[in-house]
Amino acid sequence: MRPSVHRVSVATSACRALAVGAACAVAMTAGALTGSAAPAQEATPGAILPAASCTIPPLTLPLFGGTPATALLATPAPAEGAALAPVDAATETAVRTGVAGILACLNTGDPTQTWAIFTRGYLARTFGNPETAYLPAFERALDAAPADPAPVYVIQSFVIDGQMADGRVVVALTLAAGDEVWADRLVLAEVDGRWLIDAALI
């Protein structure tokens, strides 16, 4: 069976773990979580399977440790069109390991872990602006029970486009769960030794 293709992203996939999708709907309407369509394909040598377990600490409430989200709304340097340098072997290994960990957390179906794959800056920019989102609704959704059964995601193809001057890395990937396929171009940032999603490029 040919996999179906969707114009949604890894970030949108995390919405499936939320029992209440209002916050996700707002973010998607704002364009924050929209990816691009991907051609159906088989796994390639660049494929990444989930790590054995999710080791990224889950989100806790109050979100951001009680720090007002508006204090975290600083916009990082734009990644679209930024000059990218090749990554060294150590960085490539670390990023691939980090993405495997992101997959493991996405596969838990637990909102506190599926949304822990994003940086605090990403979450603040997506849900912390009262003009475009309602943060309390997102926080309530984090308290929801894990999705059952949780979908199983794998990355069929993965390419590192390069590294920005600020150390963040731009990657292109194809994500699949069963017969569904998505595509993304993401900006990853290293936070406390872990690579997390800091932006989704459209």
C-alpha positions in Angstrom: 0.0 0.0 0.0 1.3 3.4 -0.9 1.7 5.6 2.2 -0.4 8.7 2.3 1.3 12.0 2.4 0.4 15.0 4.7 1.4 18.6 4.9 2.1 18.4 8.6 5.3 18.2 10.6 7.0 16.5 13.5 5.7 19.2 15.7 2.2 18.5 14.5 2.7 14.8 15.2 3.2 15.8 18.9 -0.3 17.2 18.9 -1.6 13.7 18.7 -0.5 13.1 22.2 -2.8 15.9 23.5 -6.3 15.0 24.6 -7.2 18.6 24.0 -6.0 19.9 20.6 -7.1 23.6 20.9 -3.5 24.9 21.5 -2.2 22.8 18.6 -4.9 24.1 16.3 -4.0 27.7 17.2 -0.3 27.0 16.6 -1.0 25.3 13.2 -3.3 28.2 12.1 -0.4 30.5 12.9 1.9 28.4 10.7 4.2 27.4 13.5 3.7 23.7 13.1 3.2 23.3 9.3 5.7 21.2 7.3 5.8 20.1 3.7 4.5 17.1 1.8 6.9 14.2 1.4 7.1 11.7 -1.4 6.5 8.1 -0.2 9.7 6.2 0.0 11.4 3.2 1.6 14.0 3.5 4.4 17.4 4.7 3.2 20.8 4.4 4.7 20.1 7.8 6.3 17.1 6.2 8.2 17.0 6.6 12.0 15.2 4.3 14.4 13.9 5.4 17.8 16.3 5.1 20.8 15.5 2.3 23.3 13.9 4.8 25.7 13.1 8.5 26.1 15.7 10.2 28.2 14.7 13.8 27.7 13.2 15.1 31.0 9.4 15.5 30.7 7.9 18.9 30.9 6.6 19.9 34.3 4.0 22.4 35.5 4.1 25.3 35.8 5.6 25.5 32.4 9.0 27.3 32.2 9.4 26.9 35.9 6.9 29.7 36.5 8.9 32.2 34.4 6.5 34.3 32.3 6.5 33.0 28.7 6.8 36.5 27.5 10.3 36.6 29.0 11.3 33.8 26.7 9.9 35.2 23.5 13.2 36.5 22.1 13.4 35.6 18.4 16.6 33.7 17.5 18.6 34.4 14.4 16.5 33.5 11.3 17.5 30.0 9.9 15.9 30.4 6.5 18.6 31.5 4.2 21.3 31.5 6.9 24.9 30.5 5.9 25.4 26.8 6.8 28.8 25.2 7.5 29.5 21.5 7.2 29.2 19.7 10.5 32.1 17.6 11.8 31.9 13.8 12.4 31.4 14.2 16.2 28.5 16.7 15.7 26.9 14.5 13.1 27.0 11.5 15.5 25.6 13.6 18.3 22.8 15.0 16.2 21.7 11.6 14.9 21.8 10.2 18.4 19.7 13.1 19.6 17.1 12.6 16.9 16.8 9.0 17.8 16.1 10.2 21.3 13.5 12.6 20.0 11.8 9.8 18.2 11.7 7.7 21.4 10.0 10.5 23.3 7.5 11.2 20.4 6.6 7.5 20.5 5.7 7.5 24.2 2.4 9.2 23.5 2.8 11.0 26.8 2.2 14.8 26.3 4.8 15.8 28.9 7.4 13.8 26.9 6.3 14.4 23.3 6.5 18.1 23.9 9.8 17.9 25.8 11.5 17.4 22.4 11.2 21.2 21.8 13.3 24.0 23.3 11.7 26.3 25.9 12.1 29.1 23.3 10.1 27.2 20.7 7.3 26.5 23.2 7.3 30.1 24.3 7.2 31.4 20.8 4.4 28.9 19.9 2.2 29.0 22.9 3.3 31.9 25.0 2.1 34.9 23.0 -1.4 35.7 24.3 -2.3 37.3 21.0 -2.0 34.0 19.1 -2.4 31.2 21.7 -3.8 30.5 25.1 -1.0 29.0 27.3 -3.3 27.6 30.1 -5.1 25.4 27.5 -1.7 23.9 26.5 -0.7 23.4 30.1 -4.0 21.6 30.9 -3.5 19.4 27.8 -0.1 18.4 29.2 -1.9 16.8 32.2 -3.9 14.5 29.9 -3.4 10.8 29.9 -0.9 9.4 27.3 -2.4 8.5 23.9 -3.4 4.8 23.7 -2.2 3.3 21.6 0.7 5.6 20.8 1.7 5.7 17.2 5.2 4.4 16.3 7.3 6.9 14.4 10.5 6.2 12.4 12.6 8.5 10.3 12.9 7.1 6.8 15.5 9.6 5.5 17.7 12.1 7.3 20.1 14.7 6.0 22.0 17.4 7.9 22.0 20.5 5.8 24.6 22.2 7.9 25.4 24.2 11.1 24.6 27.9 11.7 27.0 30.3 13.2 25.2 30.1 16.6 25.7 26.3 16.7 22.2 25.3 15.8 21.9 22.6 13.1 19.5 22.5 10.2 18.2 19.0 9.1 15.8 17.6 6.6 13.9 14.4 7.4 11.1 12.2 6.3 9.0 10.9 9.2 6.6 7.9 8.9 4.1 6.1 11.1 2.4 3.1 9.5 1.0 4.2 6.2 1.4 7.9 6.9 4.4 10.0 5.8 5.5 13.6 6.7 8.4 15.8 5.8 10.2 18.5 7.8 13.1 20.8 7.7 14.0 21.5 11.3 16.4 23.6 13.3 17.9 21.7 16.2 19.6 23.3 19.2 21.8 21.6 21.8 20.4 22.2 25.3 22.1 20.7 28.3 23.8 18.1 26.1 20.6 17.1 24.2 19.5 18.1 20.8 16.0 19.6 20.7 13.8 21.1 18.0 14.1 24.9 18.1 12.2 25.8 14.8 10.3 24.3 11.9 11.1 25.8 8.6 8.4 26.0 6.0 
